[in-house]
């Protein structure tokens, strides 16, 4: 009798890591393909900007596209931040000994929000 491996339907949040460069799953792992699709769309918008400049398109039309690209990146950033809060910060809050980790995750999120507001 052969068995067929089926994808897991586990909906538990992906693991979060304390070190920013740590390898492994992060809070956004469940949405990775959607994020990559979104980033490819943004990349296409930026390539469109290059084409517009190369083709000497009217400045205001280029600025309109810059605005759309900027908003798309901001929306993507907010989506990642929300996932970080829902998964990584929530996991740290739920951990029995998560006091230090929770403080670190909140500090990371605060710093990320500050960077987003400066842009």
TORLUMVEX-894003 format. One line per field, with one value per atom (N, C-alpha, C, O): atom name; x, y, z; residue number from 1. Coordinates in Angstrom, 2 decimals. Layout:
<sites>
atomo = (CA / ...)
u = (X / ...)
v = (Y / ...)
w = (Z / ...)
num = (NUM / ...)
</sites>
This chain:
<sites>
atomo = (N / CA / C / O / N / CA / C / O / N / CA / C / O / N / CA / C / O / N / CA / C / O / N / CA / C / O / N / CA / C / O / N / CA / C / O / N / CA / C / O / N / CA / C / O / N / CA / C / O / N / CA / C / O / N / CA / C / O / N / CA / C / O / N / CA / C / O / N / CA / C / O / N / CA / C / O / N / CA / C / O / N / CA / C / O / N / CA / C / O / N / CA / C / O / N / CA / C / O / N / CA / C / O / N / CA / C / O / N / CA / C / O / N / CA / C / O / N / CA / C / O / N / CA / C / O / N / CA / C / O / N / CA / C / O / N / CA / C / O / N / CA / C / O / N / CA / C / O / N / CA / C / O / N / CA / C / O / N / CA / C / O / N / CA / C / O / N / CA / C / O / N / CA / C / O / N / CA / C / O / N / CA / C / O / N / CA / C / O / N / CA / C / O / N / CA / C / O / N / CA / C / O / N / CA / C / O / N / CA / C / O / N / CA / C / O / N / CA / C / O / N / CA / C / O / N / CA / C / O / N / CA / C / O / N / CA / C / O / N / CA / C / O / N / CA / C / O / N / CA / C / O / N / CA / C / O / N / CA / C / O / N / CA / C / O / N / CA / C / O / N / CA / C / O / N / CA / C / O / N / CA / C / O / N / CA / C / O / N / CA / C / O / N / CA / C / O / N / CA / C / O / N / CA / C / O / N / CA / C / O / N / CA / C / O / N / CA / C / O / N / CA / C / O / N / CA / C / O / N / CA / C / O / N / CA / C / O / N / CA / C / O / N / CA / C / O / N / CA / C / O / N / CA / C / O / N / CA / C / O / N / CA / C / O / N / CA / C / O / N / CA / C / O / N / CA / C / O / N / CA / C / O / N / CA / C / O / N / CA / C / O / N / CA / C / O / N / CA / C / O / N / CA / C / O / N / CA / C / O / N / CA / C / O / N / CA / C / O / N / CA / C / O / N / CA / C / O / N / CA / C / O / N / CA / C / O / N / CA / C / O / N / CA / C / O / N / CA / C / O / N / CA / C / O / N / CA / C / O / N / CA / C / O / N / CA / C / O / N / CA / C / O / N / CA / C / O / N / CA / C / O / N / CA / C / O / N / CA / C / O / N / CA / C / O / N / CA / C / O / N / CA / C / O / N / CA / C / O / N / CA / C / O / N / CA / C / O / N / CA / C / O / N / CA / C / O / N / CA / C / O / N / CA / C / O)
u = (0.85 / 0.00 / 0.89 / 1.80 / 0.64 / 1.41 / 0.63 / -0.60 / 1.38 / 0.75 / 1.08 / 2.13 / 0.19 / 0.38 / 0.58 / -0.23 / 1.66 / 1.91 / 1.00 / 0.97 / 0.26 / -0.60 / -0.04 / 0.56 / -0.24 / 0.26 / -0.41 / -1.59 / 0.34 / -0.18 / -1.22 / -1.08 / -2.26 / -3.28 / -3.13 / -4.04 / -1.98 / -1.71 / -1.71 / -1.01 / -2.48 / -2.58 / -1.82 / -1.99 / -1.00 / -0.22 / 0.75 / 1.27 / 1.01 / 1.93 / 3.32 / 3.75 / 4.02 / 5.39 / 6.27 / 5.95 / 7.36 / 8.30 / 8.89 / 9.06 / 9.21 / 9.85 / 11.19 / 11.34 / 12.12 / 13.47 / 13.88 / 13.47 / 14.69 / 15.16 / 16.13 / 16.06 / 17.04 / 18.04 / 17.43 / 16.84 / 17.54 / 16.93 / 17.40 / 16.62 / 18.64 / 19.17 / 19.02 / 19.58 / 18.30 / 18.18 / 17.48 / 16.52 / 17.97 / 17.36 / 16.17 / 16.10 / 15.23 / 14.09 / 12.80 / 12.81 / 11.68 / 10.38 / 10.13 / 10.56 / 9.44 / 9.07 / 7.56 / 6.87 / 7.03 / 5.60 / 4.91 / 3.73 / 5.64 / 5.04 / 5.10 / 4.62 / 5.67 / 5.89 / 4.63 / 4.69 / 3.51 / 2.27 / 1.81 / 1.02 / 2.28 / 1.89 / 3.04 / 2.99 / 4.07 / 5.28 / 4.99 / 5.44 / 4.24 / 3.96 / 3.17 / 3.43 / 2.20 / 1.42 / 2.32 / 2.18 / 3.24 / 4.17 / 5.09 / 5.33 / 5.59 / 6.47 / 5.73 / 6.29 / 4.49 / 3.67 / 3.49 / 3.59 / 3.22 / 3.04 / 4.32 / 4.29 / 5.46 / 6.74 / 7.09 / 7.68 / 6.74 / 6.98 / 6.14 / 6.59 / 4.92 / 4.07 / 4.71 / 4.73 / 5.23 / 5.90 / 7.14 / 7.42 / 7.88 / 9.07 / 8.67 / 9.38 / 7.56 / 7.07 / 6.73 / 6.98 / 6.16 / 5.86 / 7.14 / 7.19 / 8.18 / 9.44 / 10.11 / 10.67 / 10.05 / 10.58 / 9.80 / 10.37 / 8.51 / 7.70 / 8.17 / 8.16 / 8.59 / 9.14 / 10.40 / 10.59 / 11.27 / 12.49 / 12.14 / 12.73 / 11.17 / 10.74 / 10.18 / 10.47 / 9.38 / 8.77 / 9.84 / 9.74 / 10.86 / 11.95 / 12.70 / 13.02 / 12.99 / 13.71 / 12.94 / 13.55 / 11.62 / 10.78 / 10.36 / 9.50 / 10.95 / 10.67 / 9.19 / 8.64 / 8.55 / 7.14 / 7.02 / 7.95 / 5.89 / 5.60 / 5.84 / 5.43 / 6.50 / 6.92 / 5.77 / 5.93 / 4.64 / 3.51 / 3.02 / 2.62 / 3.05 / 2.65 / 3.63 / 3.21 / 4.91 / 5.91 / 5.69 / 5.74 / 5.44 / 5.20 / 3.97 / 3.95 / 2.96 / 1.77 / 2.14 / 1.68 / 2.99 / 3.43 / 4.34 / 4.29 / 5.19 / 6.03 / 5.14 / 5.41 / 4.09 / 3.17 / 2.53 / 2.42 / 2.11 / 1.49 / 2.49 / 2.13 / 3.72 / 4.75 / 5.07 / 5.23 / 5.15 / 5.43 / 4.31 / 4.58 / 3.07 / 1.93 / 1.92 / 1.59 / 2.28 / 2.32 / 3.37 / 3.12 / 4.53 / 5.58 / 5.15 / 5.41 / 4.50 / 4.03 / 2.99 / 3.00 / 2.11 / 1.09 / 1.72 / 1.31 / 2.73 / 3.45 / 4.13 / 4.07 / 4.77 / 5.46 / 4.48 / 4.77 / 3.32 / 2.32 / 1.80 / 1.53 / 1.66 / 1.23 / 2.25 / 1.88 / 3.54 / 4.59 / 4.59 / 4.75 / 4.42 / 4.40 / 3.24 / 3.40 / 2.08 / 0.91 / 1.17 / 0.83 / 1.78 / 2.09 / 3.11 / 3.03 / 4.07 / 5.06 / 4.37 / 4.66 / 3.45 / 2.73 / 1.87 / 1.84 / 1.17 / 0.26 / 1.00 / 0.50 / 2.17 / 2.87 / 4.03 / 4.02 / 5.01 / 6.24 / 6.01 / 6.42 / 5.35 / 5.11 / 4.11 / 4.29 / 3.07 / 2.08 / 2.71 / 2.39 / 3.61 / 4.28 / 5.16 / 5.20 / 5.85 / 6.68 / 5.82 / 6.20 / 4.65 / 3.75 / 3.19 / 2.95 / 2.97 / 2.39 / 3.41 / 3.04 / 4.68 / 5.73 / 5.78 / 5.62 / 6.00 / 6.04 / 7.15 / 6.96 / 8.30 / 9.44 / 9.74 / 10.90 / 8.70 / 8.86 / 9.06 / 9.04 / 9.26 / 9.38 / 10.44 / 10.15 / 11.66 / 12.74 / 12.50 / 12.69 / 12.08 / 11.83 / 10.68 / 10.75 / 9.65 / 8.52 / 8.99 / 8.64 / 9.77 / 10.29 / 11.12 / 11.03 / 11.93 / 12.75 / 11.88 / 12.15 / 10.84 / 9.95 / 9.18 / 9.00 / 8.73 / 8.02 / 8.98 / 8.59 / 10.21 / 11.21 / 11.49 / 11.61 / 11.60 / 11.80 / 10.65 / 10.85 / 9.43 / 8.25 / 8.19 / 7.86 / 8.51 / 8.51 / 9.52 / 9.24 / 10.70 / 11.74 / 11.31 / 11.55 / 10.67 / 10.19 / 9.11 / 9.10 / 8.22 / 7.17 / 7.80 / 7.39 / 8.80 / 9.48 / 10.13 / 10.07 / 10.76 / 11.38 / 10.32 / 10.53 / 9.19 / 8.13 / 7.56 / 7.23 / 7.46 / 6.92 / 7.88 / 7.45 / 9.18 / 10.16 / 10.18 / 10.70 / 9.62 / 9.67 / 8.58 / 8.48)
v = (-1.18 / 0.00 / 1.23 / 1.34 / 2.14 / 3.38 / 4.50 / 4.55 / 5.40 / 6.56 / 7.79 / 7.87 / 8.70 / 9.94 / 11.05 / 11.24 / 11.78 / 12.91 / 14.05 / 14.47 / 14.54 / 15.69 / 16.89 / 16.75 / 18.07 / 19.26 / 19.44 / 19.12 / 19.94 / 20.17 / 21.28 / 22.27 / 21.09 / 22.14 / 22.87 / 23.58 / 22.70 / 23.35 / 24.86 / 25.37 / 25.55 / 27.00 / 27.74 / 28.95 / 27.04 / 27.70 / 28.68 / 28.42 / 29.81 / 30.79 / 30.21 / 29.38 / 30.67 / 30.24 / 30.75 / 31.73 / 30.07 / 30.48 / 31.84 / 32.20 / 32.57 / 33.87 / 33.79 / 33.06 / 34.51 / 34.45 / 35.79 / 36.83 / 35.78 / 37.02 / 37.78 / 39.00 / 37.08 / 37.75 / 38.08 / 37.20 / 39.32 / 39.71 / 38.87 / 38.66 / 38.39 / 37.66 / 36.15 / 35.39 / 35.70 / 34.26 / 33.57 / 34.10 / 32.39 / 31.62 / 30.86 / 30.58 / 30.54 / 29.76 / 30.50 / 31.63 / 29.88 / 30.49 / 31.72 / 31.79 / 32.65 / 33.88 / 34.02 / 33.19 / 35.04 / 35.25 / 35.34 / 35.01 / 35.80 / 35.97 / 34.69 / 34.70 / 33.62 / 32.40 / 31.89 / 31.44 / 31.96 / 31.47 / 32.29 / 31.82 / 33.51 / 34.41 / 34.67 / 35.61 / 33.85 / 34.11 / 34.26 / 35.21 / 33.33 / 33.39 / 34.65 / 35.28 / 35.00 / 36.22 / 37.45 / 38.38 / 37.45 / 38.58 / 38.67 / 39.76 / 37.53 / 37.54 / 38.03 / 38.77 / 37.62 / 38.07 / 39.59 / 40.29 / 40.07 / 41.51 / 42.28 / 43.34 / 41.74 / 42.39 / 42.37 / 43.33 / 41.30 / 41.27 / 42.34 / 42.95 / 42.55 / 43.59 / 44.97 / 45.80 / 45.20 / 46.47 / 46.62 / 47.71 / 45.54 / 45.58 / 45.99 / 46.77 / 45.47 / 45.85 / 47.33 / 47.98 / 47.87 / 49.30 / 50.12 / 51.13 / 49.70 / 50.44 / 50.32 / 51.30 / 49.15 / 49.01 / 49.91 / 50.46 / 50.03 / 50.94 / 52.38 / 53.13 / 52.75 / 54.10 / 54.30 / 55.34 / 53.29 / 53.38 / 53.57 / 54.40 / 52.79 / 52.90 / 54.28 / 54.87 / 54.80 / 56.12 / 57.20 / 58.09 / 57.13 / 58.11 / 57.95 / 58.93 / 56.70 / 56.42 / 56.95 / 57.40 / 56.89 / 57.33 / 58.79 / 59.25 / 59.52 / 60.95 / 61.25 / 62.19 / 60.45 / 60.66 / 61.92 / 62.29 / 62.58 / 63.82 / 63.63 / 62.62 / 64.60 / 64.53 / 64.18 / 63.33 / 64.81 / 64.58 / 63.14 / 62.55 / 62.58 / 61.17 / 60.25 / 59.25 / 60.58 / 59.78 / 59.92 / 58.93 / 61.14 / 61.36 / 60.60 / 60.11 / 60.50 / 59.72 / 58.26 / 57.62 / 57.74 / 56.35 / 56.17 / 55.13 / 57.17 / 57.12 / 57.03 / 56.25 / 57.82 / 57.80 / 56.43 / 55.92 / 55.83 / 54.50 / 53.46 / 52.60 / 53.54 / 52.59 / 52.77 / 51.79 / 54.01 / 54.31 / 53.77 / 53.16 / 53.99 / 53.50 / 51.98 / 51.39 / 51.33 / 49.87 / 49.35 / 48.37 / 49.98 / 49.57 / 49.83 / 49.01 / 50.96 / 51.26 / 50.24 / 49.79 / 49.87 / 48.88 / 47.53 / 46.84 / 47.16 / 45.91 / 45.94 / 44.97 / 47.06 / 47.21 / 47.09 / 46.43 / 47.72 / 47.64 / 46.21 / 45.78 / 45.51 / 44.12 / 43.27 / 42.45 / 43.46 / 42.73 / 43.09 / 42.22 / 44.36 / 44.80 / 44.17 / 43.71 / 44.14 / 43.52 / 42.04 / 41.54 / 41.34 / 39.93 / 39.75 / 38.80 / 40.66 / 40.60 / 40.74 / 40.00 / 41.69 / 41.88 / 40.67 / 40.23 / 40.14 / 39.02 / 37.73 / 36.92 / 37.54 / 36.27 / 36.40 / 35.78 / 37.20 / 37.26 / 37.91 / 37.37 / 39.06 / 39.74 / 38.94 / 38.80 / 38.42 / 37.63 / 36.36 / 35.96 / 35.72 / 34.51 / 34.85 / 34.09 / 35.98 / 36.39 / 36.70 / 36.39 / 37.29 / 37.61 / 36.35 / 36.30 / 35.33 / 34.09 / 33.18 / 32.27 / 33.41 / 32.57 / 32.77 / 33.88 / 31.69 / 31.76 / 32.67 / 33.44 / 32.58 / 33.40 / 34.48 / 34.83 / 34.99 / 35.90 / 37.35 / 38.18 / 37.71 / 39.12 / 39.87 / 40.91 / 39.35 / 40.01 / 39.96 / 40.95 / 38.79 / 38.64 / 39.56 / 40.17 / 39.64 / 40.52 / 41.96 / 42.68 / 42.40 / 43.77 / 44.00 / 45.07 / 43.02 / 43.15 / 43.23 / 44.04 / 42.40 / 42.40 / 43.71 / 44.24 / 44.24 / 45.52 / 46.63 / 47.52 / 46.59 / 47.59 / 47.50 / 48.53 / 46.28 / 46.10 / 46.70 / 47.42 / 46.39 / 46.90 / 48.42 / 49.08 / 48.98 / 50.44 / 51.09 / 52.11 / 50.50 / 51.03 / 50.93 / 51.84 / 49.82 / 49.65 / 50.68 / 51.25 / 50.93 / 51.94 / 53.31 / 54.08 / 53.63 / 54.92 / 55.07 / 56.13 / 53.99 / 54.05 / 54.26 / 55.03 / 53.58 / 53.73 / 55.15 / 55.69 / 55.75 / 57.11 / 58.14 / 59.20 / 57.84 / 58.78 / 58.76 / 59.69 / 57.73 / 57.64 / 58.44 / 58.47)
w = (0.00 / 0.00 / 0.00 / 0.82 / -0.90 / -0.96 / -0.32 / -0.35 / 0.26 / 0.87 / 0.05 / -0.58 / 0.07 / -0.66 / 0.35 / 1.26 / 0.17 / 1.06 / 0.67 / -0.49 / 1.61 / 1.36 / 2.08 / 3.15 / 1.52 / 2.19 / 3.54 / 3.72 / 4.47 / 5.81 / 5.78 / 5.07 / 6.55 / 6.67 / 7.99 / 8.42 / 8.63 / 9.91 / 9.69 / 8.82 / 10.47 / 10.32 / 11.40 / 11.55 / 12.15 / 13.20 / 12.57 / 11.48 / 13.22 / 12.66 / 12.54 / 13.34 / 11.51 / 11.30 / 12.43 / 13.09 / 12.62 / 13.68 / 13.37 / 12.20 / 14.40 / 14.25 / 14.96 / 15.94 / 14.46 / 15.00 / 15.53 / 15.01 / 16.58 / 17.20 / 16.33 / 16.25 / 15.67 / 14.84 / 13.49 / 12.85 / 13.04 / 11.78 / 10.60 / 9.66 / 10.60 / 9.46 / 9.62 / 8.82 / 10.62 / 10.87 / 9.71 / 9.14 / 9.37 / 8.29 / 8.85 / 10.05 / 7.98 / 8.40 / 8.18 / 7.70 / 8.54 / 8.28 / 9.15 / 10.30 / 8.59 / 9.29 / 9.25 / 8.65 / 9.87 / 9.94 / 8.59 / 8.47 / 7.57 / 6.25 / 5.41 / 4.28 / 5.93 / 5.14 / 4.46 / 3.32 / 5.13 / 4.55 / 3.36 / 2.53 / 3.26 / 2.18 / 1.21 / 0.42 / 1.28 / 0.49 / -1.00 / -1.63 / -1.57 / -3.01 / -3.37 / -4.39 / -2.54 / -2.79 / -2.71 / -3.50 / -1.74 / -1.61 / -2.82 / -3.34 / -3.27 / -4.43 / -5.68 / -6.48 / -5.83 / -6.96 / -6.89 / -7.90 / -5.70 / -5.50 / -5.81 / -6.44 / -5.36 / -5.63 / -7.11 / -7.62 / -7.81 / -9.26 / -9.97 / -10.93 / -9.48 / -10.05 / -9.82 / -10.73 / -8.62 / -8.31 / -9.17 / -9.68 / -9.34 / -10.20 / -11.62 / -12.26 / -12.10 / -13.42 / -13.49 / -14.50 / -12.41 / -12.37 / -12.46 / -13.17 / -11.75 / -11.76 / -13.13 / -13.63 / -13.74 / -15.11 / -16.07 / -17.01 / -15.82 / -16.63 / -16.49 / -17.46 / -15.29 / -15.08 / -15.91 / -16.53 / -15.93 / -16.73 / -18.20 / -18.89 / -18.67 / -20.07 / -20.36 / -21.40 / -19.44 / -19.63 / -19.75 / -20.60 / -18.90 / -18.97 / -20.28 / -20.96 / -20.64 / -21.89 / -23.10 / -24.07 / -23.04 / -24.16 / -24.04 / -24.80 / -23.10 / -22.92 / -22.71 / -23.29 / -21.88 / -21.55 / -20.70 / -19.98 / -20.78 / -20.06 / -18.55 / -17.97 / -17.94 / -16.52 / -15.58 / -14.70 / -15.75 / -14.84 / -14.94 / -13.94 / -16.13 / -16.29 / -15.56 / -14.96 / -15.61 / -14.89 / -13.38 / -12.66 / -12.92 / -11.49 / -11.00 / -9.87 / -11.83 / -11.48 / -11.27 / -10.32 / -12.16 / -12.02 / -10.81 / -10.14 / -10.52 / -9.32 / -8.08 / -7.16 / -8.05 / -6.92 / -6.75 / -5.64 / -7.85 / -7.79 / -7.29 / -6.48 / -7.75 / -7.32 / -5.84 / -5.11 / -5.40 / -4.00 / -3.11 / -2.08 / -3.51 / -2.72 / -2.67 / -1.64 / -3.78 / -3.81 / -2.83 / -2.13 / -2.79 / -1.84 / -0.40 / 0.48 / -0.16 / 1.19 / 1.64 / 2.79 / 0.75 / 1.07 / 1.38 / 2.31 / 0.60 / 0.84 / 2.21 / 2.97 / 2.52 / 3.81 / 4.97 / 5.97 / 4.85 / 5.91 / 6.08 / 7.20 / 4.99 / 5.05 / 5.81 / 6.65 / 5.50 / 6.22 / 7.70 / 8.56 / 7.99 / 9.39 / 10.14 / 11.27 / 9.52 / 10.15 / 10.43 / 11.50 / 9.48 / 9.68 / 10.80 / 11.57 / 10.87 / 11.95 / 13.31 / 14.24 / 13.40 / 14.66 / 15.00 / 16.14 / 14.01 / 14.24 / 14.60 / 15.38 / 14.03 / 14.24 / 15.23 / 16.29 / 14.87 / 15.68 / 17.04 / 18.06 / 17.04 / 18.32 / 19.16 / 20.36 / 18.52 / 19.25 / 19.83 / 20.95 / 19.07 / 19.57 / 20.77 / 21.74 / 20.72 / 21.85 / 23.07 / 24.20 / 22.85 / 23.96 / 24.59 / 25.80 / 23.78 / 24.28 / 24.95 / 25.70 / 24.69 / 25.28 / 26.79 / 27.29 / 27.51 / 28.97 / 29.47 / 30.41 / 28.84 / 29.27 / 28.22 / 28.01 / 27.59 / 26.46 / 26.80 / 25.89 / 28.06 / 28.43 / 27.65 / 27.06 / 27.64 / 26.91 / 25.42 / 24.71 / 24.93 / 23.50 / 23.06 / 22.00 / 23.88 / 23.55 / 23.46 / 22.52 / 24.43 / 24.40 / 23.14 / 22.53 / 22.76 / 21.56 / 20.31 / 19.42 / 20.23 / 19.07 / 18.97 / 17.87 / 20.09 / 20.09 / 19.66 / 18.90 / 20.14 / 19.74 / 18.24 / 17.57 / 17.72 / 16.27 / 15.48 / 14.50 / 15.91 / 15.22 / 15.29 / 14.30 / 16.45 / 16.60 / 15.67 / 15.05 / 15.59 / 14.70 / 13.23 / 12.45 / 12.88 / 11.51 / 11.18 / 10.08 / 12.11 / 11.91 / 11.73 / 10.86 / 12.55 / 12.43 / 11.06 / 10.45 / 10.57 / 9.23 / 8.16 / 7.22 / 8.29 / 7.30 / 7.30 / 6.24 / 8.47 / 8.56 / 7.98 / 7.53 / 8.00 / 7.44 / 5.93 / 5.31 / 5.32 / 3.85 / 3.21 / 1.98)
num = (1 / 1 / 1 / 1 / 2 / 2 / 2 / 2 / 3 / 3 / 3 / 3 / 4 / 4 / 4 / 4 / 5 / 5 / 5 / 5 / 6 / 6 / 6 / 6 / 7 / 7 / 7 / 7 / 8 / 8 / 8 / 8 / 9 / 9 / 9 / 9 / 10 / 10 / 10 / 10 / 11 / 11 / 11 / 11 / 12 / 12 / 12 / 12 / 13 / 13 / 13 / 13 / 14 / 14 / 14 / 14 / 15 / 15 / 15 / 15 / 16 / 16 / 16 / 16 / 17 / 17 / 17 / 17 / 18 / 18 / 18 / 18 / 19 / 19 / 19 / 19 / 20 / 20 / 20 / 20 / 21 / 21 / 21 / 21 / 22 / 22 / 22 / 22 / 23 / 23 / 23 / 23 / 24 / 24 / 24 / 24 / 25 / 25 / 25 / 25 / 26 / 26 / 26 / 26 / 27 / 27 / 27 / 27 / 28 / 28 / 28 / 28 / 29 / 29 / 29 / 29 / 30 / 30 / 30 / 30 / 31 / 31 / 31 / 31 / 32 / 32 / 32 / 32 / 33 / 33 / 33 / 33 / 34 / 34 / 34 / 34 / 35 / 35 / 35 / 35 / 36 / 36 / 36 / 36 / 37 / 37 / 37 / 37 / 38 / 38 / 38 / 38 / 39 / 39 / 39 / 39 / 40 / 40 / 40 / 40 / 41 / 41 / 41 / 41 / 42 / 42 / 42 / 42 / 43 / 43 / 43 / 43 / 44 / 44 / 44 / 44 / 45 / 45 / 45 / 45 / 46 / 46 / 46 / 46 / 47 / 47 / 47 / 47 / 48 / 48 / 48 / 48 / 49 / 49 / 49 / 49 / 50 / 50 / 50 / 50 / 51 / 51 / 51 / 51 / 52 / 52 / 52 / 52 / 53 / 53 / 53 / 53 / 54 / 54 / 54 / 54 / 55 / 55 / 55 / 55 / 56 / 56 / 56 / 56 / 57 / 57 / 57 / 57 / 58 / 58 / 58 / 58 / 59 / 59 / 59 / 59 / 60 / 60 / 60 / 60 / 61 / 61 / 61 / 61 / 62 / 62 / 62 / 62 / 63 / 63 / 63 / 63 / 64 / 64 / 64 / 64 / 65 / 65 / 65 / 65 / 66 / 66 / 66 / 66 / 67 / 67 / 67 / 67 / 68 / 68 / 68 / 68 / 69 / 69 / 69 / 69 / 70 / 70 / 70 / 70 / 71 / 71 / 71 / 71 / 72 / 72 / 72 / 72 / 73 / 73 / 73 / 73 / 74 / 74 / 74 / 74 / 75 / 75 / 75 / 75 / 76 / 76 / 76 / 76 / 77 / 77 / 77 / 77 / 78 / 78 / 78 / 78 / 79 / 79 / 79 / 79 / 80 / 80 / 80 / 80 / 81 / 81 / 81 / 81 / 82 / 82 / 82 / 82 / 83 / 83 / 83 / 83 / 84 / 84 / 84 / 84 / 85 / 85 / 85 / 85 / 86 / 86 / 86 / 86 / 87 / 87 / 87 / 87 / 88 / 88 / 88 / 88 / 89 / 89 / 89 / 89 / 90 / 90 / 90 / 90 / 91 / 91 / 91 / 91 / 92 / 92 / 92 / 92 / 93 / 93 / 93 / 93 / 94 / 94 / 94 / 94 / 95 / 95 / 95 / 95 / 96 / 96 / 96 / 96 / 97 / 97 / 97 / 97 / 98 / 98 / 98 / 98 / 99 / 99 / 99 / 99 / 100 / 100 / 100 / 100 / 101 / 101 / 101 / 101 / 102 / 102 / 102 / 102 / 103 / 103 / 103 / 103 / 104 / 104 / 104 / 104 / 105 / 105 / 105 / 105 / 106 / 106 / 106 / 106 / 107 / 107 / 107 / 107 / 108 / 108 / 108 / 108 / 109 / 109 / 109 / 109 / 110 / 110 / 110 / 110 / 111 / 111 / 111 / 111 / 112 / 112 / 112 / 112 / 113 / 113 / 113 / 113 / 114 / 114 / 114 / 114 / 115 / 115 / 115 / 115 / 116 / 116 / 116 / 116 / 117 / 117 / 117 / 117 / 118 / 118 / 118 / 118 / 119 / 119 / 119 / 119)
</sites>
